[in-house]
């Protein structure tokens, strides 16, 4: 194999992996542009290495190792929180990216390009279809929902309000993903924001928290929003 062919195959893997990663980066998923590019390049390098080793089945043997090796990498992005599992779509994308890189490394550039288009089609075309199916599903209790809960309170009452919020959420099926505070412009008030996840709709529990916290004199504003309905149980990544 001449150097030019090596460069073309490697550059193709980098480009196609970057195309897949660009879509993931745009959606703020766990693995984005760099990760998918590196996975494709790594798979291509291993296949190219196999082509330089003696033996007729060297490339096939190396490719089989890639399949098992990428499984460990993809397994690292799968997370279990309570009864929900996230990251499956991200792991599947990494697996497909490795396959695209392996095809590019083997010199099957048209097939690698077709594989890239198939991955993008799964994300861009099947996603709206999956969301439509979820909206008409007879079992909406299985759907993952992400909520944003915001409180504006006096700065002096911040610690007390945060404690009450955590106490209210501890008695609900909502899972706390993040909790942060931000000073308002006049520094006399603070905005407390919690990001929550649940299986099924949990608006009643949110309203109970609103009712409880609205009784506090230091609270000046309360609101919650449904910010995401997950069709593949994955959070941006």
N, C-alpha and C positions, 0 to 999 in steps of 0.2 A: 504493500500500500504506500503510495507516494504521499509526501507531506501535504500537498494541496488537498487531496481527497480526505485526509484526516481532519484538516481544518474545516472543510465544508461540512462534514458530518457533525463535528463538534459544534460548529456555529449554528447548524440547523437545530440541534437539540437545545441549545441555549435560547434560540429565537422562539421555538415552539413552546418550550417550558415557560418562557416569559409571557407568551400570549395567554396561556392558561392562568399563570400567576397574576397577570394584570386584572383579569376579571375577578379573581379572589381578593386582590388588594382593594379593588373598587368597592366590593361589598364588605370590606373590613372583617375578613375572616381570619382564623388563627394562622393560616399559612398563606402568604401573599406572593409578591413578585419574586423576591430573592429565593425563598424556600423552594418554590416550584421550579425555578430556573436551575437551582443547584441539584435538585433531584433528577431532572432530565439530563443535565450535564454529567452527573455521577453515573447514571445508568449507561449513558453513551460511552463514557470512558471505560467502564468495565467490559462492555461488548467489544470495544476497540482493542482492549487488552487481550480478550479472548482470540481475536483475529490474528494477533501476533504470537500466540502460543502454539507450540507444535501439537499436531493432532487434528483430525477432521471435525471432531465434536467439541472443540474448545469453546467456540462461541455459544453453542447450546448449553454447555455445562455452566458457563459464566452467567448466562441469562437465567438459568434456574436458580442460581444463588441470589440473583437480584430479586427475584420474586419473593423468596423467603426473607431476605434482608430488609426489603422495603416494608414487609409486614411488621417488623419490630419498630421501625420508624413511625409508621402509620398508627400503631397501637399506642404510641406516646401521646397522641392528640385526642384520644378517646377518653372522656371524663365521665365519671358516674357521680351524680349528686342526688342523694336520696333515691327515689324510684325512677329518675330520669337519666338517660345517657345522652351525652352530647359529643359532637365531633365525628360522627360516623361519615357524614358527607365529606368532611375535610380529609379523613383518612382514605376514603375511596378516591378522592381527587389526586392525592399523592401517589396512590397505586397506579392510576391511569397515566399520570405524568411520567412515572418511571417507565411504563410501557412505551410511551411516545419517545422517550429518550433512547430506550433500547432499540427501537426501530430505526431511529436516526443513526445510531451508532453502527447498526448493521448495514447501513446504506440504503435502507428502504424508505427513502425520503417521501415519495408520494403517499405511502401508507402511513407514515408518521404524521403528515399533514392532515390526512383523512381522520386519523385518531384524534388529533387536536380539535378538529371541527366537531367531532362527535362529543367530546368532553364539553366544549362550549355550548353545543346544542342542548346537552343534558341540563346545564345550569341556566341557560337563558330562555330556552323554549319550554322545557318541562316544569320549571319552577312555577310559572303562572298557572299551568294546568294543575299542579299539585295543590296550589293555594285554593283554586276553585273547587277541587275535590274536598279539601278540608272544610271549606265554608258550607258545603252541602252534605258533609259527613253525618250519618245518624248517631255518631258517638263523639261529640265535641269534647267530652271529658278527657280524651287522650291527647288533646292538642297542648303544645307548650306555648305559654304566654309570658311575655315580659312586660312589667309595669314600671313606671317611674312615679315615685311619691315625693312631693315637694312640700316643704314647710318653710314659712318665713316667720321668724320669731326674734325677740329682742336678744341682743348678743349676750346679755347677762344670764339669760335663761337657756343658753344653748345646751349645756351639759344635762340639764334637767329634761329638756324636750327630747334629746337623743335617747336618754334612758327610757322615757315613756314610750317612744316609738319602738325601740327594741322589745320592750315588754309587751306591747300590743301585738307585734309581729310574731313573737314566740308562741302565741296561742293560736296561730293560723297556719294553714298548709303552705304559706308563701315562703320561698327560700330567698334569703337576703344575699344578693350578689355583690353589692357595693354600698357604702355609706360615706358621704362626704359633705363638708360644710364650706361655705363661701361667704365672706363678708360682703355686705351690700355697700353701695357707693358712699353712704353717709356714715358707715362704720357703727351705726346704732342698731343695726339689725343683721341677721345672718340667715342665709338660705341653706337649709339642710335637705339634701337630695338622696333618696334611697332607690336603688335599682333592684327589682324583685322578680322572681320567676315562679311560675306555678304550673301545675298540670290541670288543665281545665280553667274555666272562668272563675275568678275569686273576687268579684266586685263587692260582694256582701261583706267580706272580711275587711276590704279596704274602706268601705263606708263606716264600719264599726271603728276602725282606727281614726278616721276623720272625726267622728262624733266624740270620741274620747279626747283627742288632742285639741279640738276646738273649744273645749271647756277651760283650757289654760289661758290665763290673762296675757301671757307673753306672746301668744301666737297671733299673728296678724293676717296670715294667708295660708290656705291649705288647698292642695289639688293633687289629683292622681291621673295618669294617662296610661292607656294601653299602647305601648310603643312598638310591639312586635308580636306577630303570631307566627310561630315556627312551623314550617312544613316538613322539615327534616330533622327537627330536634337538635339544631346546631346553633351556637351563638358565636359572632364575630369576636368567626374568627380573626 
